[in-house]
Amino acid sequence: MRNNKLWAAFAALTVLAMSAVWAAPAGAQIGTQIPEVTAKPPMYSYIAVWNIPRAQWAGMEKQSAAARTMLNRAISDGTIVAYGFDENPLHDTFWLAMSQKKLQSMLDQFQKTGIAAAPTPAGAPPAPASILVSRYYNWHSGTWENAYVHVGVYKLKPEAPADAVDTLSKNFFAPVLEKMLAGGAIFEWETDTYANPKDAPGTFLIAYLSATAEGLEKAGKAVQEALKSHPQEGRALDFLVDVGATQDVVVRSYAAYK
């Protein structure tokens, strides 16, 4: 998959840049024209995969309408700052809030309707949908139908420093994606880790959303340009990231951001 190769290369570049990152001021290795990106207050995300009994499938459209009503009310009153869902909203729904308490209150509303999130089978690896936390993010307000959502899931090696994700976010991922946001290629980006590190130790996610395939392609080209601006070193990729554990997902989604 081309996106997978691209983001694997992107991860490789971040590893390559680490010696410069730790030795130079933030943003220096990217170029002085890009402003320094600093951490923001934590933002929490919940991605729910719903377990809907077969007997309720006939009422799916009614439940979908009810879900959208709840989410619109929550974004209007400030309980959440964003939400979205794919082609089947009650099977895959996400929402973002500025506190875990507000995040949980939205889940409580869903559960009161009789729909519960699907449990993880015994012995299965942690699902890619759980409570995530981000300190590097940005978005434009609005709603988008059939947006493109790109998520790269990465795994750090055990020897990686404790602040590796923070350093990668601040000095490489954030400046590139912030530039894409400012230019309109994407309308949201974030880097995430699990709020409870025990859920998936060493795992971090890079996500961005685009309104169009052209925007997605433009973001990809920006990554390629960043790659060209740095020398390649064969063993750099192995320094922080376990490339074999990388997952890459692109889905279509409805998304609303306050």
C-alpha positions as semicolon CSV with decimal commas, in nm:
position;residue;x (nm);y (nm);z (nm)
1;M;0,000;0,000;0,000
2;R;0,154;0,329;-0,110
3;N;0,042;0,525;0,197
4;N;0,191;0,257;0,421
5;K;0,528;0,286;0,249
6;L;0,511;0,663;0,263
7;W;0,441;0,676;0,634
8;A;0,699;0,411;0,706
9;A;0,949;0,637;0,530
10;F;0,811;0,929;0,730
11;A;0,878;0,735;1,050
12;A;1,227;0,654;0,926
13;L;1,298;1,022;0,871
14;T;1,189;1,111;1,223
15;V;1,428;0,851;1,360
16;L;1,707;0,983;1,140
17;A;1,649;1,333;1,267
18;M;1,659;1,242;1,637
19;S;2,027;1,319;1,693
20;A;1,966;1,667;1,554
21;V;1,641;1,704;1,746
22;W;1,801;1,640;2,081
23;A;2,098;1,864;2,000
24;A;1,919;2,161;1,840
25;P;1,636;2,398;1,934
26;A;1,286;2,282;1,847
27;G;1,211;2,331;1,479
28;A;1,570;2,401;1,382
29;Q;1,609;2,085;1,174
30;I;1,286;2,158;0,987
31;G;1,374;2,510;0,880
32;T;1,346;2,852;1,041
33;Q;1,039;2,943;0,835
34;I;0,826;2,698;1,037
35;P;0,732;2,826;1,385
36;E;0,797;2,618;1,693
37;V;0,508;2,392;1,792
38;T;0,441;2,354;2,163
39;A;0,231;2,111;2,363
40;K;-0,133;2,203;2,424
41;P;-0,370;2,104;2,706
42;P;-0,452;1,733;2,678
43;M;-0,733;1,639;2,440
44;Y;-0,899;1,299;2,480
45;S;-1,048;1,079;2,211
46;Y;-1,277;0,778;2,226
47;I;-1,332;0,551;1,928
48;A;-1,621;0,312;1,984
49;V;-1,689;-0,004;1,788
50;W;-2,051;-0,078;1,869
51;N;-2,197;-0,420;1,936
52;I;-2,554;-0,401;1,803
53;P;-2,778;-0,709;1,845
54;R;-2,914;-0,852;1,520
55;A;-3,268;-0,786;1,642
56;Q;-3,189;-0,411;1,635
57;W;-3,052;-0,402;1,279
58;A;-3,390;-0,311;1,132
59;G;-3,393;0,001;1,349
60;M;-3,045;0,112;1,244
61;E;-3,156;0,427;1,064
62;K;-3,357;0,541;1,364
63;Q;-3,062;0,476;1,595
64;S;-2,828;0,660;1,359
65;A;-3,050;0,967;1,371
66;A;-3,063;0,949;1,751
67;A;-2,684;0,921;1,769
68;R;-2,634;1,227;1,552
69;T;-2,882;1,423;1,764
70;M;-2,691;1,335;2,082
71;L;-2,356;1,419;1,930
72;N;-2,475;1,750;1,783
73;R;-2,619;1,850;2,120
74;A;-2,293;1,756;2,294
75;I;-2,077;1,954;2,053
76;S;-2,309;2,256;2,084
77;D;-2,299;2,262;2,464
78;G;-1,923;2,207;2,481
79;T;-1,926;1,855;2,619
80;I;-1,721;1,746;2,319
81;V;-1,520;1,942;2,061
82;A;-1,556;1,701;1,769
83;Y;-1,716;1,378;1,655
84;G;-1,738;1,159;1,353
85;F;-1,838;0,823;1,212
86;D;-1,783;0,616;0,903
87;E;-2,048;0,472;0,667
88;N;-2,209;0,288;0,956
89;P;-2,214;0,544;1,238
90;L;-2,328;0,317;1,519
91;H;-2,056;0,063;1,446
92;D;-1,762;0,304;1,444
93;T;-1,802;0,638;1,616
94;F;-1,542;0,875;1,759
95;W;-1,562;1,186;1,972
96;L;-1,308;1,424;2,125
97;A;-1,326;1,617;2,452
98;M;-1,098;1,829;2,666
99;S;-1,140;1,609;2,974
100;Q;-1,191;1,241;3,042
101;K;-1,502;1,323;3,245
102;K;-1,670;1,483;2,943
103;L;-1,551;1,200;2,721
104;Q;-1,710;0,945;2,955
105;S;-2,035;1,139;2,979
106;M;-2,083;1,097;2,605
107;L;-2,024;0,723;2,632
108;D;-2,275;0,706;2,917
109;Q;-2,538;0,865;2,694
110;F;-2,483;0,600;2,428
111;Q;-2,497;0,317;2,676
112;K;-2,830;0,443;2,809
113;T;-2,974;0,373;2,464
114;G;-2,892;0,004;2,514
115;I;-2,594;-0,005;2,277
116;A;-2,267;-0,122;2,432
117;A;-1,917;-0,115;2,289
118;A;-1,797;-0,453;2,165
119;P;-1,568;-0,627;2,419
120;T;-1,217;-0,739;2,329
121;P;-1,193;-1,120;2,307
122;A;-0,982;-1,286;2,575
123;G;-0,617;-1,302;2,471
124;A;-0,662;-1,061;2,180
125;P;-0,425;-0,763;2,142
126;P;-0,556;-0,421;2,249
127;A;-0,806;-0,283;2,000
128;P;-0,699;0,033;1,812
129;A;-1,007;0,201;1,960
130;S;-0,983;0,318;2,319
131;I;-0,923;0,636;2,517
132;L;-0,641;0,827;2,353
133;V;-0,470;1,147;2,465
134;S;-0,308;1,412;2,249
135;R;-0,103;1,719;2,333
136;Y;-0,017;1,803;1,973
137;Y;-0,320;1,875;1,754
138;N;-0,506;2,139;1,558
139;W;-0,815;2,170;1,336
140;H;-1,044;2,394;1,137
141;S;-1,407;2,426;1,247
142;G;-1,674;2,279;1,021
143;T;-1,842;1,960;0,905
144;W;-1,732;1,731;0,625
145;E;-1,914;1,448;0,447
146;N;-1,709;1,157;0,315
147;A;-1,382;1,296;0,444
148;Y;-1,061;1,096;0,419
149;V;-0,920;0,985;0,754
150;H;-0,562;0,861;0,761
151;V;-0,426;0,691;1,073
152;G;-0,078;0,551;1,114
153;V;-0,022;0,329;1,419
154;Y;0,340;0,297;1,530
155;K;0,527;0,102;1,795
156;L;0,836;0,231;1,971
157;K;1,116;-0,003;2,061
158;P;1,161;-0,073;2,433
159;E;1,489;0,122;2,442
160;A;1,329;0,443;2,310
161;P;1,342;0,737;2,555
162;A;1,031;0,811;2,759
163;D;0,983;1,143;2,580
164;A;1,031;1,001;2,229
165;V;0,672;1,059;2,112
166;D;0,671;1,412;2,252
167;T;0,999;1,492;2,078
168;L;0,890;1,340;1,747
169;S;0,558;1,525;1,761
170;K;0,703;1,864;1,845
171;N;0,999;1,859;1,612
172;F;0,881;1,674;1,307
173;F;0,522;1,552;1,274
174;A;0,356;1,867;1,405
175;P;0,542;2,124;1,191
176;V;0,479;1,932;0,868
177;L;0,111;1,868;0,942
178;E;0,057;2,220;1,073
179;K;0,180;2,353;0,741
180;M;-0,066;2,127;0,559
181;L;-0,348;2,251;0,784
182;A;-0,261;2,616;0,719
183;G;-0,263;2,551;0,344
184;G;-0,600;2,374;0,350
185;A;-0,480;2,031;0,242
186;I;-0,609;1,882;0,569
187;F;-0,859;2,011;0,823
188;E;-0,738;1,824;1,134
189;W;-0,428;1,650;1,262
190;E;-0,313;1,500;1,589
191;T;-0,056;1,271;1,745
192;D;-0,195;1,034;2,009
193;T;-0,089;0,791;2,275
194;Y;-0,309;0,572;2,492
195;A;-0,431;0,756;2,803
196;N;-0,346;0,443;2,998
197;P;-0,001;0,333;2,872
198;K;-0,073;-0,021;2,992
199;D;-0,334;-0,054;2,716
200;A;-0,067;-0,058;2,446
201;P;0,285;0,017;2,574
202;G;0,497;0,215;2,329
203;T;0,214;0,266;2,079
204;F;0,148;0,607;1,923
205;L;-0,078;0,724;1,643
206;I;-0,048;0,994;1,378
207;A;-0,381;1,097;1,229
208;Y;-0,495;1,358;0,982
209;L;-0,821;1,428;0,799
210;S;-0,870;1,572;0,451
211;A;-1,186;1,679;0,272
212;T;-1,062;1,548;-0,064
213;A;-0,840;1,288;-0,223
214;E;-0,639;1,578;-0,366
215;G;-0,578;1,710;-0,016
216;L;-0,462;1,370;0,098
217;E;-0,226;1,353;-0,199
218;K;-0,092;1,701;-0,125
219;A;-0,015;1,602;0,232
220;G;0,166;1,297;0,100
221;K;0,375;1,510;-0,133
222;A;0,467;1,736;0,159
223;V;0,600;1,432;0,341
224;Q;0,800;1,333;0,034
225;E;0,949;1,682;0,012
226;A;1,049;1,661;0,378
227;L;1,216;1,329;0,307
228;K;1,417;1,481;0,021
229;S;1,547;1,757;0,245
230;H;1,730;1,512;0,475
231;P;2,004;1,254;0,406
232;Q;1,917;0,886;0,436
233;E;2,094;0,647;0,673
234;G;2,012;0,278;0,646
235;R;2,020;0,192;1,017
236;A;1,836;0,502;1,142
237;L;1,492;0,342;1,108
238;D;1,579;0,077;1,365
239;F;1,667;0,332;1,632
240;L;1,321;0,408;1,772
241;V;1,040;0,254;1,567
242;D;0,951;-0,111;1,517
243;V;0,862;-0,082;1,148
244;G;0,725;-0,435;1,136
245;A;0,453;-0,336;1,383
246;T;0,336;-0,037;1,178
247;Q;-0,029;-0,028;1,070
248;D;-0,177;0,214;0,820
249;V;-0,550;0,280;0,773
250;V;-0,744;0,512;0,541
251;V;-1,123;0,531;0,581
252;R;-1,406;0,761;0,472
253;S;-1,590;0,945;0,746
254;Y;-1,837;1,213;0,838
255;A;-1,660;1,456;1,073
256;A;-1,770;1,763;1,270
257;Y;-1,530;1,994;1,456
258;K;-1,636;2,288;1,673
